[in-house]
Amino acid sequence: MTEHNEHVKNALDVVSLLATIGSFLQVFTPIFGLIGAIWTLMRIAEMVTGKPFSELIKRKKDDDAK
């Protein structure tokens, strides 16, 4: 009887974990979409200018300092 209760507890733990992950994914899905859009825009800027994005940012900071 005790072994049966342990299996039920383990199953409920797994179900609880899956429910938690599912609820987080609904919250994080728009955030991941935004990150993907930003990443794509960074890659497009790199392709257009032919420079790494980090250099594009540094150049802007240098321009602002002058």
PyMOL Python script that loads the backbone (N, CA, C, O; Angstrom):
from pymol import cmd

cmd.read_pdbstr("""\
ATOM      1  N   MET A   1       0.830  -1.196   0.000  1.00  0.00           N
ATOM      2  CA  MET A   1       0.000   0.000   0.000  1.00  0.00           C
ATOM      3  C   MET A   1       0.871   1.254   0.000  1.00  0.00           C
ATOM      4  O   MET A   1       0.546   2.224  -0.685  1.00  0.00           O
ATOM      5  N   THR A   2       1.952   1.254   0.742  1.00  0.00           N
ATOM      6  CA  THR A   2       2.831   2.408   0.798  1.00  0.00           C
ATOM      7  C   THR A   2       3.514   2.629  -0.544  1.00  0.00           C
ATOM      8  O   THR A   2       3.708   3.769  -0.966  1.00  0.00           O
ATOM      9  N   GLU A   3       3.873   1.555  -1.207  1.00  0.00           N
ATOM     10  CA  GLU A   3       4.515   1.661  -2.514  1.00  0.00           C
ATOM     11  C   GLU A   3       3.566   2.293  -3.528  1.00  0.00           C
ATOM     12  O   GLU A   3       3.999   3.074  -4.374  1.00  0.00           O
ATOM     13  N   HIS A   4       2.284   1.967  -3.452  1.00  0.00           N
ATOM     14  CA  HIS A   4       1.286   2.547  -4.345  1.00  0.00           C
ATOM     15  C   HIS A   4       1.185   4.055  -4.115  1.00  0.00           C
ATOM     16  O   HIS A   4       1.081   4.819  -5.074  1.00  0.00           O
ATOM     17  N   ASN A   5       1.213   4.486  -2.865  1.00  0.00           N
ATOM     18  CA  ASN A   5       1.135   5.920  -2.559  1.00  0.00           C
ATOM     19  C   ASN A   5       2.348   6.672  -3.107  1.00  0.00           C
ATOM     20  O   ASN A   5       2.224   7.806  -3.570  1.00  0.00           O
ATOM     21  N   GLU A   6       3.511   6.042  -3.054  1.00  0.00           N
ATOM     22  CA  GLU A   6       4.710   6.675  -3.584  1.00  0.00           C
ATOM     23  C   GLU A   6       4.613   6.871  -5.099  1.00  0.00           C
ATOM     24  O   GLU A   6       5.046   7.895  -5.627  1.00  0.00           O
ATOM     25  N   HIS A   7       4.048   5.892  -5.788  1.00  0.00           N
ATOM     26  CA  HIS A   7       3.874   6.021  -7.234  1.00  0.00           C
ATOM     27  C   HIS A   7       2.899   7.147  -7.569  1.00  0.00           C
ATOM     28  O   HIS A   7       3.102   7.888  -8.531  1.00  0.00           O
ATOM     29  N   VAL A   8       1.855   7.269  -6.780  1.00  0.00           N
ATOM     30  CA  VAL A   8       0.877   8.341  -7.000  1.00  0.00           C
ATOM     31  C   VAL A   8       1.531   9.691  -6.742  1.00  0.00           C
ATOM     32  O   VAL A   8       1.326  10.634  -7.507  1.00  0.00           O
ATOM     33  N   LYS A   9       2.316   9.794  -5.672  1.00  0.00           N
ATOM     34  CA  LYS A   9       3.003  11.055  -5.371  1.00  0.00           C
ATOM     35  C   LYS A   9       3.973  11.422  -6.493  1.00  0.00           C
ATOM     36  O   LYS A   9       4.036  12.581  -6.905  1.00  0.00           O
ATOM     37  N   ASN A  10       4.717  10.452  -6.981  1.00  0.00           N
ATOM     38  CA  ASN A  10       5.658  10.717  -8.071  1.00  0.00           C
ATOM     39  C   ASN A  10       4.933  11.154  -9.340  1.00  0.00           C
ATOM     40  O   ASN A  10       5.385  12.060 -10.041  1.00  0.00           O
ATOM     41  N   ALA A  11       3.814  10.507  -9.629  1.00  0.00           N
ATOM     42  CA  ALA A  11       3.040  10.879 -10.811  1.00  0.00           C
ATOM     43  C   ALA A  11       2.495  12.297 -10.671  1.00  0.00           C
ATOM     44  O   ALA A  11       2.516  13.064 -11.634  1.00  0.00           O
ATOM     45  N   LEU A  12       2.010  12.651  -9.491  1.00  0.00           N
ATOM     46  CA  LEU A  12       1.502  14.001  -9.275  1.00  0.00           C
ATOM     47  C   LEU A  12       2.617  15.038  -9.343  1.00  0.00           C
ATOM     48  O   LEU A  12       2.395  16.157  -9.806  1.00  0.00           O
ATOM     49  N   ASP A  13       3.810  14.676  -8.887  1.00  0.00           N
ATOM     50  CA  ASP A  13       4.951  15.583  -9.004  1.00  0.00           C
ATOM     51  C   ASP A  13       5.269  15.862 -10.469  1.00  0.00           C
ATOM     52  O   ASP A  13       5.536  17.006 -10.838  1.00  0.00           O
ATOM     53  N   VAL A  14       5.243  14.834 -11.298  1.00  0.00           N
ATOM     54  CA  VAL A  14       5.514  15.003 -12.723  1.00  0.00           C
ATOM     55  C   VAL A  14       4.435  15.857 -13.373  1.00  0.00           C
ATOM     56  O   VAL A  14       4.741  16.747 -14.166  1.00  0.00           O
ATOM     57  N   VAL A  15       3.177  15.594 -13.043  1.00  0.00           N
ATOM     58  CA  VAL A  15       2.070  16.380 -13.598  1.00  0.00           C
ATOM     59  C   VAL A  15       2.192  17.838 -13.169  1.00  0.00           C
ATOM     60  O   VAL A  15       1.962  18.744 -13.971  1.00  0.00           O
ATOM     61  N   SER A  16       2.548  18.066 -11.926  1.00  0.00           N
ATOM     62  CA  SER A  16       2.717  19.427 -11.424  1.00  0.00           C
ATOM     63  C   SER A  16       3.851  20.137 -12.151  1.00  0.00           C
ATOM     64  O   SER A  16       3.727  21.306 -12.515  1.00  0.00           O
ATOM     65  N   LEU A  17       4.946  19.434 -12.359  1.00  0.00           N
ATOM     66  CA  LEU A  17       6.073  20.021 -13.077  1.00  0.00           C
ATOM     67  C   LEU A  17       5.687  20.371 -14.509  1.00  0.00           C
ATOM     68  O   LEU A  17       6.021  21.454 -14.991  1.00  0.00           O
ATOM     69  N   LEU A  18       4.994  19.475 -15.191  1.00  0.00           N
ATOM     70  CA  LEU A  18       4.565  19.744 -16.559  1.00  0.00           C
ATOM     71  C   LEU A  18       3.593  20.919 -16.631  1.00  0.00           C
ATOM     72  O   LEU A  18       3.650  21.718 -17.566  1.00  0.00           O
ATOM     73  N   ALA A  19       2.708  21.023 -15.654  1.00  0.00           N
ATOM     74  CA  ALA A  19       1.767  22.142 -15.622  1.00  0.00           C
ATOM     75  C   ALA A  19       2.504  23.461 -15.403  1.00  0.00           C
ATOM     76  O   ALA A  19       2.153  24.478 -16.001  1.00  0.00           O
ATOM     77  N   THR A  20       3.516  23.442 -14.553  1.00  0.00           N
ATOM     78  CA  THR A  20       4.299  24.647 -14.293  1.00  0.00           C
ATOM     79  C   THR A  20       5.057  25.071 -15.540  1.00  0.00           C
ATOM     80  O   THR A  20       5.060  26.250 -15.895  1.00  0.00           O
ATOM     81  N   ILE A  21       5.694  24.126 -16.199  1.00  0.00           N
ATOM     82  CA  ILE A  21       6.434  24.439 -17.425  1.00  0.00           C
ATOM     83  C   ILE A  21       5.484  24.973 -18.487  1.00  0.00           C
ATOM     84  O   ILE A  21       5.808  25.934 -19.186  1.00  0.00           O
ATOM     85  N   GLY A  22       4.326  24.363 -18.611  1.00  0.00           N
ATOM     86  CA  GLY A  22       3.352  24.829 -19.595  1.00  0.00           C
ATOM     87  C   GLY A  22       2.896  26.247 -19.336  1.00  0.00           C
ATOM     88  O   GLY A  22       2.755  27.036 -20.270  1.00  0.00           O
ATOM     89  N   SER A  23       2.663  26.580 -18.081  1.00  0.00           N
ATOM     90  CA  SER A  23       2.235  27.944 -17.774  1.00  0.00           C
ATOM     91  C   SER A  23       3.345  28.943 -18.039  1.00  0.00           C
ATOM     92  O   SER A  23       3.072  30.055 -18.489  1.00  0.00           O
ATOM     93  N   PHE A  24       4.593  28.576 -17.772  1.00  0.00           N
ATOM     94  CA  PHE A  24       5.705  29.470 -18.070  1.00  0.00           C
ATOM     95  C   PHE A  24       5.889  29.653 -19.570  1.00  0.00           C
ATOM     96  O   PHE A  24       6.231  30.747 -20.019  1.00  0.00           O
ATOM     97  N   LEU A  25       5.669  28.613 -20.342  1.00  0.00           N
ATOM     98  CA  LEU A  25       5.843  28.726 -21.784  1.00  0.00           C
ATOM     99  C   LEU A  25       4.838  29.686 -22.396  1.00  0.00           C
ATOM    100  O   LEU A  25       5.150  30.380 -23.364  1.00  0.00           O
ATOM    101  N   GLN A  26       3.649  29.728 -21.847  1.00  0.00           N
ATOM    102  CA  GLN A  26       2.667  30.684 -22.355  1.00  0.00           C
ATOM    103  C   GLN A  26       3.097  32.116 -22.053  1.00  0.00           C
ATOM    104  O   GLN A  26       2.811  33.032 -22.824  1.00  0.00           O
ATOM    105  N   VAL A  27       3.770  32.300 -20.951  1.00  0.00           N
ATOM    106  CA  VAL A  27       4.237  33.633 -20.600  1.00  0.00           C
ATOM    107  C   VAL A  27       5.479  33.991 -21.402  1.00  0.00           C
ATOM    108  O   VAL A  27       5.626  35.131 -21.844  1.00  0.00           O
ATOM    109  N   PHE A  28       6.363  33.038 -21.592  1.00  0.00           N
ATOM    110  CA  PHE A  28       7.629  33.319 -22.239  1.00  0.00           C
ATOM    111  C   PHE A  28       7.558  33.296 -23.764  1.00  0.00           C
ATOM    112  O   PHE A  28       8.478  33.794 -24.412  1.00  0.00           O
ATOM    113  N   THR A  29       6.529  32.753 -24.348  1.00  0.00           N
ATOM    114  CA  THR A  29       6.439  32.678 -25.801  1.00  0.00           C
ATOM    115  C   THR A  29       6.521  34.055 -26.458  1.00  0.00           C
ATOM    116  O   THR A  29       7.279  34.206 -27.417  1.00  0.00           O
ATOM    117  N   PRO A  30       5.784  35.066 -25.996  1.00  0.00           N
ATOM    118  CA  PRO A  30       5.938  36.394 -26.614  1.00  0.00           C
ATOM    119  C   PRO A  30       7.340  36.972 -26.417  1.00  0.00           C
ATOM    120  O   PRO A  30       7.856  37.668 -27.292  1.00  0.00           O
ATOM    121  N   ILE A  31       7.951  36.685 -25.275  1.00  0.00           N
ATOM    122  CA  ILE A  31       9.297  37.187 -25.018  1.00  0.00           C
ATOM    123  C   ILE A  31      10.278  36.551 -25.991  1.00  0.00           C
ATOM    124  O   ILE A  31      11.145  37.233 -26.539  1.00  0.00           O
ATOM    125  N   PHE A  32      10.143  35.232 -26.211  1.00  0.00           N
ATOM    126  CA  PHE A  32      11.019  34.552 -27.167  1.00  0.00           C
ATOM    127  C   PHE A  32      10.798  35.091 -28.579  1.00  0.00           C
ATOM    128  O   PHE A  32      11.750  35.198 -29.353  1.00  0.00           O
ATOM    129  N   GLY A  33       9.570  35.428 -28.919  1.00  0.00           N
ATOM    130  CA  GLY A  33       9.285  36.018 -30.225  1.00  0.00           C
ATOM    131  C   GLY A  33       9.964  37.371 -30.381  1.00  0.00           C
ATOM    132  O   GLY A  33      10.506  37.682 -31.442  1.00  0.00           O
ATOM    133  N   LEU A  34       9.934  38.173 -29.322  1.00  0.00           N
ATOM    134  CA  LEU A  34      10.592  39.480 -29.354  1.00  0.00           C
ATOM    135  C   LEU A  34      12.099  39.322 -29.484  1.00  0.00           C
ATOM    136  O   LEU A  34      12.737  40.044 -30.250  1.00  0.00           O
ATOM    137  N   ILE A  35      12.673  38.380 -28.740  1.00  0.00           N
ATOM    138  CA  ILE A  35      14.118  38.130 -28.836  1.00  0.00           C
ATOM    139  C   ILE A  35      14.478  37.693 -30.249  1.00  0.00           C
ATOM    140  O   ILE A  35      15.487  38.134 -30.798  1.00  0.00           O
ATOM    141  N   GLY A  36      13.661  36.833 -30.838  1.00  0.00           N
ATOM    142  CA  GLY A  36      13.912  36.391 -32.212  1.00  0.00           C
ATOM    143  C   GLY A  36      13.836  37.532 -33.204  1.00  0.00           C
ATOM    144  O   GLY A  36      14.640  37.596 -34.134  1.00  0.00           O
ATOM    145  N   ALA A  37      12.884  38.434 -33.024  1.00  0.00           N
ATOM    146  CA  ALA A  37      12.757  39.582 -33.923  1.00  0.00           C
ATOM    147  C   ALA A  37      13.957  40.512 -33.789  1.00  0.00           C
ATOM    148  O   ALA A  37      14.473  41.008 -34.791  1.00  0.00           O
ATOM    149  N   ILE A  38      14.400  40.748 -32.572  1.00  0.00           N
ATOM    150  CA  ILE A  38      15.573  41.603 -32.352  1.00  0.00           C
ATOM    151  C   ILE A  38      16.807  40.966 -32.972  1.00  0.00           C
ATOM    152  O   ILE A  38      17.607  41.642 -33.619  1.00  0.00           O
ATOM    153  N   TRP A  39      16.958  39.663 -32.770  1.00  0.00           N
ATOM    154  CA  TRP A  39      18.111  38.950 -33.337  1.00  0.00           C
ATOM    155  C   TRP A  39      18.106  39.053 -34.872  1.00  0.00           C
ATOM    156  O   TRP A  39      19.151  39.270 -35.486  1.00  0.00           O
ATOM    157  N   THR A  40      16.945  38.900 -35.471  1.00  0.00           N
ATOM    158  CA  THR A  40      16.839  38.989 -36.925  1.00  0.00           C
ATOM    159  C   THR A  40      17.206  40.383 -37.414  1.00  0.00           C
ATOM    160  O   THR A  40      17.911  40.519 -38.414  1.00  0.00           O
ATOM    161  N   LEU A  41      16.745  41.408 -36.731  1.00  0.00           N
ATOM    162  CA  LEU A  41      17.090  42.779 -37.114  1.00  0.00           C
ATOM    163  C   LEU A  41      18.591  43.037 -36.975  1.00  0.00           C
ATOM    164  O   LEU A  41      19.185  43.735 -37.796  1.00  0.00           O
ATOM    165  N   MET A  42      19.195  42.472 -35.936  1.00  0.00           N
ATOM    166  CA  MET A  42      20.648  42.616 -35.770  1.00  0.00           C
ATOM    167  C   MET A  42      21.387  41.949 -36.918  1.00  0.00           C
ATOM    168  O   MET A  42      22.350  42.504 -37.446  1.00  0.00           O
ATOM    169  N   ARG A  43      20.937  40.756 -37.306  1.00  0.00           N
ATOM    170  CA  ARG A  43      21.589  40.034 -38.411  1.00  0.00           C
ATOM    171  C   ARG A  43      21.412  40.781 -39.738  1.00  0.00           C
ATOM    172  O   ARG A  43      22.335  40.819 -40.552  1.00  0.00           O
ATOM    173  N   ILE A  44      20.238  41.374 -39.960  1.00  0.00           N
ATOM    174  CA  ILE A  44      20.012  42.150 -41.181  1.00  0.00           C
ATOM    175  C   ILE A  44      20.941  43.359 -41.209  1.00  0.00           C
ATOM    176  O   ILE A  44      21.519  43.674 -42.250  1.00  0.00           O
ATOM    177  N   ALA A  45      21.087  44.039 -40.072  1.00  0.00           N
ATOM    178  CA  ALA A  45      21.986  45.188 -39.997  1.00  0.00           C
ATOM    179  C   ALA A  45      23.419  44.765 -40.290  1.00  0.00           C
ATOM    180  O   ALA A  45      24.155  45.498 -40.949  1.00  0.00           O
ATOM    181  N   GLU A  46      23.821  43.601 -39.814  1.00  0.00           N
ATOM    182  CA  GLU A  46      25.165  43.095 -40.089  1.00  0.00           C
ATOM    183  C   GLU A  46      25.348  42.807 -41.576  1.00  0.00           C
ATOM    184  O   GLU A  46      26.392  43.119 -42.148  1.00  0.00           O
ATOM    185  N   MET A  47      24.339  42.216 -42.196  1.00  0.00           N
ATOM    186  CA  MET A  47      24.447  41.888 -43.623  1.00  0.00           C
ATOM    187  C   MET A  47      24.478  43.148 -44.481  1.00  0.00           C
ATOM    188  O   MET A  47      25.222  43.204 -45.460  1.00  0.00           O
ATOM    189  N   VAL A  48      23.691  44.150 -44.134  1.00  0.00           N
ATOM    190  CA  VAL A  48      23.630  45.373 -44.926  1.00  0.00           C
ATOM    191  C   VAL A  48      24.944  46.139 -44.827  1.00  0.00           C
ATOM    192  O   VAL A  48      25.462  46.618 -45.835  1.00  0.00           O
ATOM    193  N   THR A  49      25.484  46.257 -43.618  1.00  0.00           N
ATOM    194  CA  THR A  49      26.698  47.060 -43.425  1.00  0.00           C
ATOM    195  C   THR A  49      27.973  46.255 -43.634  1.00  0.00           C
ATOM    196  O   THR A  49      29.022  46.831 -43.922  1.00  0.00           O
ATOM    197  N   GLY A  50      27.901  44.945 -43.496  1.00  0.00           N
ATOM    198  CA  GLY A  50      29.089  44.115 -43.627  1.00  0.00           C
ATOM    199  C   GLY A  50      29.978  44.142 -42.403  1.00  0.00           C
ATOM    200  O   GLY A  50      31.127  43.703 -42.459  1.00  0.00           O
ATOM    201  N   LYS A  51      29.458  44.656 -41.292  1.00  0.00           N
ATOM    202  CA  LYS A  51      30.231  44.744 -40.048  1.00  0.00           C
ATOM    203  C   LYS A  51      29.487  44.006 -38.943  1.00  0.00           C
ATOM    204  O   LYS A  51      28.262  43.895 -38.982  1.00  0.00           O
ATOM    205  N   PRO A  52      30.221  43.504 -37.965  1.00  0.00           N
ATOM    206  CA  PRO A  52      29.551  42.900 -36.806  1.00  0.00           C
ATOM    207  C   PRO A  52      28.714  43.938 -36.066  1.00  0.00           C
ATOM    208  O   PRO A  52      29.047  45.123 -36.055  1.00  0.00           O
ATOM    209  N   PHE A  53      27.650  43.495 -35.461  1.00  0.00           N
ATOM    210  CA  PHE A  53      26.737  44.413 -34.783  1.00  0.00           C
ATOM    211  C   PHE A  53      27.433  45.140 -33.644  1.00  0.00           C
ATOM    212  O   PHE A  53      27.114  46.294 -33.357  1.00  0.00           O
ATOM    213  N   SER A  54      28.384  44.473 -32.991  1.00  0.00           N
ATOM    214  CA  SER A  54      29.093  45.115 -31.892  1.00  0.00           C
ATOM    215  C   SER A  54      29.856  46.343 -32.374  1.00  0.00           C
ATOM    216  O   SER A  54      29.961  47.332 -31.648  1.00  0.00           O
ATOM    217  N   GLU A  55      30.393  46.286 -33.599  1.00  0.00           N
ATOM    218  CA  GLU A  55      31.079  47.453 -34.146  1.00  0.00           C
ATOM    219  C   GLU A  55      30.086  48.569 -34.480  1.00  0.00           C
ATOM    220  O   GLU A  55      30.415  49.747 -34.347  1.00  0.00           O
ATOM    221  N   LEU A  56      28.900  48.215 -34.905  1.00  0.00           N
ATOM    222  CA  LEU A  56      27.892  49.225 -35.191  1.00  0.00           C
ATOM    223  C   LEU A  56      27.499  49.978 -33.923  1.00  0.00           C
ATOM    224  O   LEU A  56      27.284  51.190 -33.950  1.00  0.00           O
ATOM    225  N   ILE A  57      27.411  49.258 -32.829  1.00  0.00           N
ATOM    226  CA  ILE A  57      27.057  49.895 -31.560  1.00  0.00           C
ATOM    227  C   ILE A  57      28.204  50.768 -31.073  1.00  0.00           C
ATOM    228  O   ILE A  57      27.973  51.879 -30.594  1.00  0.00           O
ATOM    229  N   LYS A  58      29.437  50.283 -31.190  1.00  0.00           N
ATOM    230  CA  LYS A  58      30.592  51.073 -30.754  1.00  0.00           C
ATOM    231  C   LYS A  58      30.706  52.359 -31.556  1.00  0.00           C
ATOM    232  O   LYS A  58      31.028  53.414 -31.009  1.00  0.00           O
ATOM    233  N   ARG A  59      30.446  52.269 -32.840  1.00  0.00           N
ATOM    234  CA  ARG A  59      30.543  53.458 -33.683  1.00  0.00           C
ATOM    235  C   ARG A  59      29.542  54.518 -33.242  1.00  0.00           C
ATOM    236  O   ARG A  59      29.856  55.707 -33.203  1.00  0.00           O
ATOM    237  N   LYS A  60      28.331  54.069 -32.910  1.00  0.00           N
ATOM    238  CA  LYS A  60      27.315  55.022 -32.458  1.00  0.00           C
ATOM    239  C   LYS A  60      27.738  55.677 -31.150  1.00  0.00           C
ATOM    240  O   LYS A  60      27.533  56.877 -30.969  1.00  0.00           O
ATOM    241  N   LYS A  61      28.323  54.912 -30.238  1.00  0.00           N
ATOM    242  CA  LYS A  61      28.775  55.488 -28.973  1.00  0.00           C
ATOM    243  C   LYS A  61      29.900  56.487 -29.222  1.00  0.00           C
ATOM    244  O   LYS A  61      29.949  57.533 -28.574  1.00  0.00           O
ATOM    245  N   ASP A  62      30.802  56.180 -30.151  1.00  0.00           N
ATOM    246  CA  ASP A  62      31.878  57.112 -30.470  1.00  0.00           C
ATOM    247  C   ASP A  62      31.328  58.398 -31.066  1.00  0.00           C
ATOM    248  O   ASP A  62      31.826  59.480 -30.756  1.00  0.00           O
ATOM    249  N   ASP A  63      30.316  58.301 -31.912  1.00  0.00           N
ATOM    250  CA  ASP A  63      29.699  59.488 -32.506  1.00  0.00           C
ATOM    251  C   ASP A  63      29.029  60.359 -31.450  1.00  0.00           C
ATOM    252  O   ASP A  63      29.077  61.586 -31.527  1.00  0.00           O
ATOM    253  N   ASP A  64      28.403  59.714 -30.461  1.00  0.00           N
ATOM    254  CA  ASP A  64      27.730  60.459 -29.404  1.00  0.00           C
ATOM    255  C   ASP A  64      28.731  61.171 -28.497  1.00  0.00           C
ATOM    256  O   ASP A  64      28.420  62.225 -27.942  1.00  0.00           O
ATOM    257  N   ALA A  65      29.924  60.610 -28.342  1.00  0.00           N
ATOM    258  CA  ALA A  65      30.920  61.187 -27.440  1.00  0.00           C
ATOM    259  C   ALA A  65      31.538  62.452 -28.022  1.00  0.00           C
ATOM    260  O   ALA A  65      32.035  63.294 -27.274  1.00  0.00           O
ATOM    261  N   LYS A  66      31.514  62.597 -29.337  1.00  0.00           N
ATOM    262  CA  LYS A  66      32.159  63.771 -29.963  1.00  0.00           C
ATOM    263  C   LYS A  66      31.342  65.005 -29.843  1.00  0.00           C
ATOM    264  O   LYS A  66      31.750  66.065 -30.319  1.00  0.00           O
TER     265      LYS A  66
END
""", "prot")
cmd.dss("prot")
cmd.show_as("cartoon", "prot")
cmd.util.cbc("prot")
cmd.orient("prot")
